[in-house]
Amino acid sequence: MKLLPERLEGFLSTLESLDRSERIEMLIEVADQFRPVPTRIAQRPYLAEHRVPGCESEAYVWSEASAEGTLTFHFAVENPQGISAMALAEILRQSLSGAPLEEVAAVPADVVYRIFGNELSMGKSLGLMGMVNMIRAEARQHLQTAGATP
């Protein structure tokens, strides 16, 4: 079994140590930290190529390459009620930005169940997994551009 990037695994361990109400409270607090994509990266209207397919909250994903060969991730969540999408965006931004691209590319999409539990609706889970899949695709694309293979 592949290990997750260290910061993501640490966050998941903390989250999994909480009871259901504490977990919900923590995820809401994380969502409150969400800040949309900086205007230097993207401005409305956002290009469709950055939109997460199937996401009910109209989430968008961008990556920015660093000199160290890693990526910084940026998000927009257009639905102001998209608390789950905002929480996931912030978790992914904090835990995967700057992580080794090979590790980011290997994060399984179903990590959303470790974050939110198994009670997610099919529509919500597909949208959230779509966010993870877009992050993975960005990492893979940058690995290929750099000449490495994931």
N, C-alpha and C positions, 0 to 999 in steps of 0.2 A: 504494500500500500504506500502510495506516494505521500510524503509529508506536505502539509500546507505551508505557505509562507509563515514565518514565525509570528509576525504581528497578528495575522488572521487566526492562527491556531490559539494564540493567547487570548484574543477576544472571545473566541468560541468557548474556550475553557471557562472563562469567567461567566459567560452567558449561561452555559449549561449547569453551572453550580447554583443558579437561581431558581426559585419556584416560579410558577407561571405568572403571577401578578408582578413579581420583581422583574421578570424578563420583559414583560410588556412595558413597565415603567422605564427600564433601561433603554429599550428600543425607541420609545418616545423621546427620551432625552437625547439619544443619538440623532434622531430625525430633526430635533430642534437645532442641532449644530450644523445642519446642511446649509451650504451656501451655493447658489447656482454658479454655473460656469462663468469665469471672468470674461468681460467683454473683449479683452485682448485675444481670447481664444475663439469665441463665437458670439454672434449677435443674432437676435430674432429678425426675421424668421429663420429658424435653424434648418439646415439642409437635411433632407430626408435620409441621406446615407448615414447620418448619425443617430437616427431614431431607432429605438429598440423595438423590433417587430413584436406585435402582440401585447405590448405593455399598455394596460388600461390607464396608466397615469401619464402617458406621453413622455417617457423618459428618453433622454439623449445622452450619448457617450462620446467623449473626445479623449485623445491621449496626446501627451506632449513629451518628446524625447529629451532626456537629460544628457549631459556630457559624460556621465558615468555609464551610459548604455542601458539605463532603465527608463521607465515611463512614469509620468505623473498623470493621473486620471482626473477628468473633470466631467461633471454631470449637469443636466438640467432636468427638472421634473415639472412639467407644465400644469399638472393638476394640483391645486393647492391642498386638496384632500388626500394626496398620495403619500401618506405617512410611511407606509411600508417601503415604497420606492425611495423616498428621501432617506430613510434609515439605511437601506441597503447601499444606496449611493455613497453615503458618508462612511459606512463600514468599509466598502471597497476602496474608496479614496484613501482613507487612513491606513488601511492594512496592506494594500497592494501597490500603492505608489512607491516607487523606489525599490520594490522587491525584485529579485532576479527574474528575468523574463521567462526562463524555463519553468519556474515555480508558478508564475502567474498563468502561463499557458496550460498548466496541468490542474488548476483549481476545478473541481467538478461542479457542474451547474447545480446539482442537487444540494450544494452547501446551503442553499436557501432554506432547506428543511431543518438544518442544524441551527439556523438563526431564528426562524419563525415558527418552527414546529410543523407537525403534519396536518394541522387543521386548515391550511391554506386552501382556498378555492382553486379549481383547475385554472381559471383565467388568471388569477393573481400569481399563482406559482409559475405559470408559463411566462408571464411578463418579467417576473423577478429573475427567473433562470435565463431569460433573454439578455438581461443586463450582464449577468456573469459571462454568458457566451460572447457578448460583444467585447468584454475586457479580454477574454482569452484570445479572441480573433485579433485584437490589436497587438497583443504580445506576440502571437505567432507571426503576424505580418512583419513586425520589427525584427524578430529573430531571422526570418527569411531574408530581409533586406540586409541584415548584418552578415549573412552568409552562414548562420548556424541553423541547425534543424532541431525543432522541438521534440 
